[in-house]
């Protein structure tokens, strides 16, 4: 399944984007995704060298999974209150993973998610754009289960991906991993859980004013696989190589 | 020649004089106060949690400016502290709201009062409507992150940890979830008092006052729902500096009410996140100041420093009727940013203490 999507996506890349919709039902899945080109991502944690990781090109859902989409997958999922266009929330990592697998996809890694989310409308990497960070803080502050907006809202970033910041927190496949890796490399075992607490969270950080990223990392660090939150949803990714 | 000899003698004697001098200094420093330092001693000690824990109780928690009742117990017990963390828009000033992150639904957070030697069980819940995980670092805790490591709690979740209150004093607690400055700037702090085993001297009135800063996108007084301005925070340029979470939380109808003759104790914290407070009461002199919330009292103090993430306990007797004004004497903060509080002292004026004799404000009284 995964392979077939990858093959189709690769094929779709060779075609004009507008012709993808003619390729049948599978193509609509692909059409709902955006290809994120390969590049170097600078993680929140690590020294100047170790914080840089190579990201392979991959595909990412253009928008978060909606309640309607999730209900169709879950079959017994009955929507009560609220539009089917709102992002699905209150799902565990297991449920999110199962949804993506059923579509022949997977959850994005934290690196892939962060790599894409650093883009503003005009820049692939707006990590050091102060105004952009302030805007994100405003978006995070305005979030609540009540103020939920449909999945097709939210600004469209450099890659054409929508709603990474305005709508909900999003699951990643390895939601605990970056912090854990950081502690193994830079701290002894006793400090293992120090990453997300106290001022020590700023140790080994290249860009300590990246508050939006700290918030996202802290949210992920607080989760277990079974956790659910009224402000936590997901979108899927797929390999294209 | 005589001069030369005397110089030699002086040089020979110099080491001995130095030793004697040093001895005198050391004696003065460590010997002088042994009778004055009271209940818990000044010596460095390895504290142990060896008290017998008898019984169990739920801590009485209060919102500022109220303080839980003093502890009458003479034994150690298990104290259960239930704290719920919430996020909700609340008043910062007239017409100005801010989405406060709280310990217990208000800013500053609930006042916790325990006794030295108590085993405290902290039960921390994060309301399901919260958007962020939170935790708690109590400066009264001897342990990893002051409890922070054990208490990262997602919305809808709960964390529990226990600690023995080893050191007496007045301690700040705060959220320590990354990014820490943001969680403190949004209102997540409070005070925990660990009473010494012998207790505190009874007074007539006790109050809880906590200073803190807010960094908003809009200017001071700009109406509407304001959000955190990260750059102002990093630059340490607060828009608001307030007592008890908002402009006017301790003035007008909300002034602290006392009577002439009252002995008054203020538990004062400074959450920061950036500024040191020059805490002062206009029209009063602090009889006792337990500097930095510690054990030894300084006397007859006009203005006392409270570090960010620190506290002080001040005590005074209200000798005269009238209004005492609490300020941070870094006075632009009081005048332009909100750091004003009021203690209304009711009763008869004592003209021996103060009398206006001549001037435009002297009436017929």
Contacts between the chains, C-beta under 8 A, distances in Angstrom:
chain1	res1	chain2	res2	distance
A	130	B	231	6.8
A	133	B	230	6.9
A	134	B	229	7.4
A	134	B	230	6.1
A	134	B	231	7.1
A	137	B	227	6.9
A	137	B	228	6.2
A	137	B	230	6.0
A	138	B	217	7.7
A	138	B	227	5.4
A	140	B	131	6.9
A	141	B	99	5.8
A	141	B	227	4.6
A	141	B	228	6.8
A	142	B	227	7.8
A	143	B	131	5.0
A	144	B	129	6.7
A	144	B	131	6.5
A	145	B	129	6.4
A	169	B	131	7.9
A	190	B	144	8.0
A	193	B	144	7.9
A	193	B	149	4.7
A	193	B	152	7.8
A	194	B	144	8.0
A	194	B	145	7.0
A	194	B	149	6.6
A	195	B	178	7.5
A	196	B	133	7.9
A	196	B	152	6.0
A	196	B	177	6.3
A	196	B	178	4.8
A	197	B	135	5.9
A	197	B	137	7.2
A	197	B	145	5.0
A	197	B	148	3.9
A	197	B	149	5.7
A	197	B	152	6.5
A	197	B	176	4.6
A	197	B	177	6.3
A	197	B	178	6.8
A	197	B	180	7.7
A	198	B	137	6.5
A	198	B	145	5.2
A	198	B	148	5.7
A	198	B	176	4.7
A	198	B	180	6.4
A	199	B	180	5.8
A	201	B	178	3.6
A	201	B	179	7.0
A	201	B	180	6.7
A	202	B	178	7.8
A	202	B	179	8.0
A	209	B	230	7.0
A	209	B	234	6.2
A	211	B	179	4.8
A	211	B	182	5.9
A	211	B	230	5.5
A	214	B	178	4.6
A	214	B	179	3.9
A	214	B	182	7.8
A	215	B	132	6.6
A	215	B	178	7.9
A	215	B	179	6.7
A	215	B	182	7.5
A	217	B	178	6.7
A	218	B	132	7.0
A	218	B	133	5.7
A	218	B	152	7.8
A	218	B	177	5.2
A	218	B	178	4.7
A	218	B	179	7.6
A	219	B	132	6.7
A	219	B	133	5.9
A	219	B	154	7.6
A	221	B	133	7.3
A	221	B	152	6.5
A	221	B	178	8.0
A	222	B	133	3.2
A	222	B	152	5.0
A	222	B	153	6.8
A	222	B	154	4.0
A	222	B	157	7.3
A	222	B	177	7.9
A	223	B	154	6.0
A	227	B	154	5.8
A	227	B	157	7.5
A	228	B	156	7.5
A	229	B	128	7.8
A	229	B	154	6.4
A	229	B	155	5.1
A	229	B	156	6.5
A	230	B	128	6.2
A	230	B	129	6.9
A	230	B	155	7.1
A	230	B	156	7.7
A	231	B	131	5.0
A	231	B	155	7.0
